[in-house]
Amino acid sequence: MSTVTATGIHHRSYRGELALRHTRAEYARLALVVLLLVALPYMLNIYWLGIVNTILIAVIGAVGLNILVGFTGQISLGQGGFLAVGAFTSAILHERAGLPVPLSVFAAVLTTATVGAFFGLPALRLKGLYLAIATLASQEIIVFTVKRWSWLTEGQGFLDVSRLEIFGWRIERTMFEVQWYWILLVIAAVAVVAARNLFRTGLGRSFMAVRDQDIAAAAIGVNVTRTKVTAFAVSSGFVGLAGALTAHYTETVTWERFTLDVSVLYLAMIIVGGLGSIAGAVYGAAFLILLPVLISELSEAVEPAFPFLSTQLPAIRNAVFGLVILLFLIFEPRGLARVWQRMKDYVRFWPFRY
Amino acid sequence: MKRLSAIAALSTAALLGLSACGGGAATGGGDTEGPIKIGVIADRSGATADVGTPYNEGMLGYVEWRNAKGGIEGRNIEAMSNDYAYLVPKAEELYKKYIAEGAVAIQGWGTGDSEALRKKVAADELPFMSASYAEVLTDVAESPYNFVVAPTYSDQMRVALDWIAQDSGGQRTQVAVFHHDSPFGTAPVADGQKWLVEKGYDLGYKSFAMPKTPNFVGLLSQARSLGAKYIVIQNVSSPAAQVAKDIKAQNLDMKIVCLNWCSDELFIKTATPAVAEGHIMIQPFAPPTTAKPGHADIEEFLKSKGSSLQDKGLHYVQGWWTMAAMAQGIEKVLKDGDELNGPNIRKALEGLQLDTGGVVGGGTVKFSTDSHRGSTGTGIYQVKGGQLTELTANAAPKE
């Protein structure tokens, strides 16, 4: 068990130290979050619920990318491409091979993990900017392939995906967003918990060892080659899951959804959320999906007073996006996760500062 | 740990229990009074904003004009128009927003987003028109709620190839197709190839995706190495005008045949009249210079606003008449005393015969239960003296 004192949290057993949550406040917050998540579909209309669903998919993708970038120290600009691999694989296996959706999604995860591991091979030789360019190449190659390989879309340039049906149960038209919400919530929760637990395993710790100092990691017996390739595979698996869910949720797969902009957006999510923090990936995904929506809503509200906003909105959205990343890099490079941590510490140690 | 398990078990039970019910269902839209809400997905800042902006203004202009005349059966139209910057996910987000706000129909824009949304509009039973004339959207079985008011890109391509076959006087010649690298750009490419085989035209045919860089000299030299005399362009005005400039700069003997979205005044203005001279435009909507009866109301409305059709151009006309077609369907539903909802608007549109005063093809936009292809006729124009000069008013693909 663990004890909370003014000087911090003290663990009295190894089991206590390894627990995901240590304090009563953490359990209380978890209960509140669960309550909020259960109440959400009753509080929101379908538009906002649709945005929440988009966030839930982005959470899975951002967690995947954070495993690679935040926890293993590898850089990737290929997120959009890996999402495309997941989306096309699941859609084609379901629509043409007739595989049930759970199986096609699972196959998409495996395929994307394999493709990710392959494109991760340059990581064995390259670091930093060089690796970024190599992964950028993977993004371009994958998008080029899905654009030009007409077999993928049977020449029509996009793929139609039928409404989600799992072993006879079909999503209803009027309940589309609500039912998807529950499905995505469960999958996102499992993905987050799985990623949290990953870093309590030997594999997860080897990821972090490679991130912190790969030569030292090799010296203590970590197989750096295997670790890097595995990190690409695991990360891409998560991203493939997000891609497959995107395909079935949006019911159309087109390469336009998987461009370099998407890769940049996901990188921004984990920077703003907090590199090397699973919770940070969740905060970052929610923040960056909500940001443009809130800017649009705000500009709509104040448009009568400032009519120029309607024509300048896209420019404003881009400027705010850039500004947010800049401000985070300057004032809180460890992102929203660190901001939240500091807020909790302030309350916990009050009236002391430290 | 026990507590965590308890919370997890409780929440799983709650999720399972609640997944069968829950709020947030889609609203049906279509109240019996109050404004008639139509969602408009517009490109005012994206890759096709040069033509998307006047098109959007045309739609909103029609709504304002119609409302000033008492609306539809005494009810105003409320066009909820938002920019989606030519991004598919943003279009989907707006679509959901419009459903939540009770839209009874949607006016979209591009091919990628119209295709991405067509399954949803079919499932949600919302009539959908857009500025995409991709052939796939006219298929009633696949896209039962999409309506295409003008000849499809494929029909425009067929007319272009018919014209080229005739213009080349039966001599073997090469056609290069320069297209936007997107679903919009590729939409008519394969159908054009099929048309050559079907009609037995002795034309070489090769397509090229246009790069984003505003310089097409490299692409033109590839086309020249093939011996291409005709460049069919499926892109918007600005890049097409650059192709014209590059042809002139390289002193090449090539004629551009533009399809819908580069066949306009903006092409002439951007390329300059001297450079644009002689190029061919396949344009289903009659440009203001042809002064068709269908331009009169628009001209009068714009004059009252201190503007003119000359200023706004033909894409304004395009937006205006597309919204007019939607309004006509809604009007029929209300006149018949039926409930204003998607299925009823679809039924009304399927019996629609809209006289566009000579603006679209032969003048009439017509839908039926078997076909959502509003027209197959398109105008063929040539740039002469800085203006679009009519060669053929209503050319349809050869029988």
Contacts between the chains, C-beta under 8 A, distances in Angstrom:
chain1	res1	chain2	res2	distance
A	15	B	1	7.9
A	19	B	1	6.5
A	20	B	4	7.0
A	21	B	4	6.6
A	27	B	3	5.8
A	27	B	4	7.4
A	27	B	7	7.2
A	30	B	4	7.8
A	30	B	7	6.3
A	31	B	7	6.1
A	34	B	7	6.4
A	34	B	10	7.8
A	34	B	11	4.6
A	34	B	14	8.0
A	37	B	11	7.9
A	38	B	11	6.9
A	38	B	14	5.2
A	38	B	15	7.0
A	38	B	18	6.6
A	41	B	18	7.7
A	41	B	22	4.6
A	41	B	23	5.9
A	41	B	24	5.0
A	42	B	22	6.8
A	42	B	23	4.6
A	42	B	24	7.3
A	44	B	24	6.0
A	45	B	24	6.0
A	45	B	100	4.6
A	46	B	24	5.2
A	46	B	25	7.2
A	46	B	26	5.5
A	46	B	27	7.9
A	46	B	96	6.2
A	46	B	99	6.3
A	46	B	100	5.1
A	47	B	96	4.8
A	47	B	97	4.6
A	47	B	99	7.2
A	47	B	100	3.6
A	47	B	101	7.6
A	48	B	100	7.7
A	49	B	24	5.0
A	50	B	92	7.9
A	50	B	93	7.0
A	50	B	96	4.1
A	51	B	93	6.9
A	51	B	96	7.9
A	54	B	89	7.6
A	54	B	93	7.5
A	147	B	181	7.2
A	155	B	190	6.0
A	156	B	136	6.3
A	157	B	115	7.8
A	157	B	183	4.3
A	157	B	186	5.4
A	157	B	187	7.6
A	158	B	112	7.4
A	158	B	115	5.2
A	158	B	116	7.1
A	158	B	183	5.9
A	160	B	119	6.0
A	160	B	142	7.9
A	161	B	119	7.8
A	163	B	119	7.7
A	163	B	123	6.6
A	173	B	26	7.3
A	173	B	123	5.1
A	173	B	124	6.6
A	174	B	25	4.6
A	174	B	26	5.2
A	175	B	22	7.0
A	175	B	25	6.0
A	176	B	26	7.2
A	176	B	123	7.7
A	177	B	24	6.0
A	177	B	26	8.0
A	177	B	96	7.6
A	178	B	22	4.3
A	178	B	23	7.2
A	178	B	24	5.0
A	178	B	25	7.0
A	179	B	19	6.7
A	179	B	22	7.9
A	181	B	22	8.0
A	182	B	15	5.8
A	182	B	18	7.4
A	182	B	19	4.3
A	182	B	22	7.9
A	185	B	15	7.1
A	186	B	15	6.5
A	250	B	92	6.4
A	250	B	116	6.7
A	251	B	119	4.6
A	251	B	120	6.6
A	252	B	115	6.4
A	252	B	116	4.1
A	252	B	117	7.7
A	252	B	118	7.9
A	252	B	119	6.4
A	254	B	88	6.4
A	254	B	112	5.7
A	254	B	115	6.9
A	254	B	116	6.1
A	254	B	183	6.4
A	256	B	87	7.9
A	256	B	88	4.9
A	256	B	112	4.8
A	256	B	182	6.7
A	256	B	183	7.3
A	257	B	88	5.5
A	257	B	89	6.2
A	293	B	93	7.1
A	296	B	82	7.3
A	310	B	83	7.6
A	311	B	44	6.6
A	311	B	45	7.8
A	313	B	45	7.5
A	313	B	83	6.2
A	314	B	44	7.7
A	314	B	45	3.8
A	314	B	46	7.6
A	314	B	83	6.0
A	314	B	85	4.9
A	315	B	45	7.2
